[in-house]
C-alpha cells in the first residue's frame, strides 16, 4: 500500500472551514465476524460482537474538557467519533481544531497522575473476589492502528464494571494514528481507572518514538506546540506500569521475563555507598528475577537501560521467548533476554501461576525466528510446560499498516478473554483488519521501512578507504540512505565493524567529514534494537539485526 507523508496531502481538497457539528459513524467499514477458540479447542467458532451501549450524538468541535472535570461515557463516545471523523476528513495539521492543546494537557496530566501512583506490577482481581460475570480482556500491540482498535473495542465490548481491560503496551509508532490511539486509551483510564490498565511497551520510549514515527506524527499534528505535546507523552510513558498479575494466576508484560539483580550488604559497611552489587550471581551468569525485585525496579526512565544496575525494566519490555533452554542475553535486540521453556516452567511454578501473556513480536519479527510459530493468527503458543503455557499476543492486524512493498503479511490480530471462576483458560479471538484499509496522510511507516544496502557480513564492514567512502556516499545520496549492519563498533583502524550482537555503537557529531578517516570519538554508547537508526555524519544509518 502506498502512503503519503503528512506534508503530501493537498489542503485544497479539505473542508474549509472545519465544521463544528459532526455526526460520524465511529465503526464503519468493520469486519463482520471474528473467530475465537480456547487452547483446548482446535476449531474456530463465531464470536458475537458487543456494541457500545449508545450511538454517539452529534458532537461539537473542538472538543472541550467537561465543566465538572469528570469524564463520562458520552465524552469518550464524542472523542472516538471526533478522532475517527478527523482521521478521514482532515489533514493531520488540523488536529488542534479537534483536540486543542489545553484539552490534551488536562487529559494527559490527569492520566499521568493515576499511572504514576500505580505499582510496577498491577494486581488485578486479587483484593476482592470477582463477580460471577467478570471478564478480563487482554490486548497486545496496537501500533497506531486506531481504526482496528475501534473494532476490537466494539467486538470485545467496551470496558465496564464487569469487563476489565489490560493493554500490553506498544500503542504508538509505525501506524499513522498513534496519538489518537494513546489518547483514547488514556481517556478510558481516567474514566475507569480500576477497570482499564495500561502497561508499558518498548515503543513507549524516547528512543523508539524518535525512530519509528510517533515523534514526527506529534510534531506534525500539533505544529509549533508539538514539542510540548511530545514531552508530555514521554513523561506519561514513564509512569506506565511494567506488568500485571490477573486473578493471581496470569502474568502479563510486554516483553516477558526478567533477570535477578542482587544487592547484598557488604561486610565492611551497611551504608549505601559500600554496597556490593552482584548481577546474576549464578555460575551461568543469569538467573530469573522475583516479583519482589520487579516491584522495586525503577521504571521512570525515558529509555530502559541495557547496562548498569536498573536492568529489569529493559528485560520486561524487550525480552523474547526461545526454544533453547536457559537465560541468555538477547543479542539480536541488544537489550533484554532470551528465555527457554525451562524458565517459563520455573517462573510459573515459583509464583503459582498458570499462564504468561506477552506481546512484542509481530509477523515481521517472527519471520526472522524460524524456531517459533508465525504470527498469522495474531497469537502463538510458544511454551507448553507442566505448570501452564506462554502465549504471545499481537493485536495489530495486517501489520505493519503501511509498507513500502506490495507483498503483505496479512496477519490477523487477536485479543484474549479470561473468564471466571479461575481466569486461567484463555479464550482467543482472532480478527481481520478493517477494510478498506484507512488511507494515511502521515509519515506513517513507509518512511520507516528501511531499504538497506546489502553489505557482506563476514569481515569488517567499512574500512577507511576510498572504495568504502564511495560505498557510503552512494548510499547517502540514494533515495534510501541506509546501510544494513548488525553492530556499529569502533575496531582499531577500521571505522565500522560488522559483527553479531550489539554491545557498543557510536553516535557521531553531525556534519560530513571529507573521508571516513576523519572520525571523531563516540559521544555515547547505545544498543541497536530490532530495526533502528542512529545519526552518523549527519545521515541515518539503519541497522537490521539478524540471527
Buried (B, 14 or more C-beta within 10 A) or exposed (E): BEBBBBEEBEEEEEEEEBEEEBEBEBBEEBBEBBBBBEBEEEEBEEBEBBEBEEEBEEBEBBBBBEEEEEBEBEBBBBBBBBBBBBBBBBBBBBBBBBBBBEBBBBBBEBBBEBBBEBEBBBEBBEEEEBEEEBBBBBBBBBBBBBBBBBBBBBBBBBBBEBBBBBBBBBBBBBBBBBBBBBBBBBBBBBBBBEBBBBBBBBBBBBBBBBBBBBBBBBBBBBBEBBEBBBEBBBBBBBBBBBBBBBBBBBBBBBBBBBBBBEEEEEEEEEEEEEEEEEBBEEEEEBBBBBBEBBEEBEBEBEBBBBEEEBBBBBBBBBBBBBEEEBBBBBBBBBBBBBBBBBBBBBBBEEBEBBBBBBBBBBBBBBEBBEEBEEBBBBBBEBBEBEBBBBBBBBBBBBBBBBBBEEEBBEBBBBBBBBBBEEBBBBBBBBBBBBEEBBBBBBBBBBBBBBEBBEBEEEEBBBBBBEEBBEBBBEBBEEEBBBBBBBBBBBBEEBBBBBBEBBBBBBEBEEEEBEBBEEBEEBEEEBBBBBBBBBEBBEBBBBBBBEE
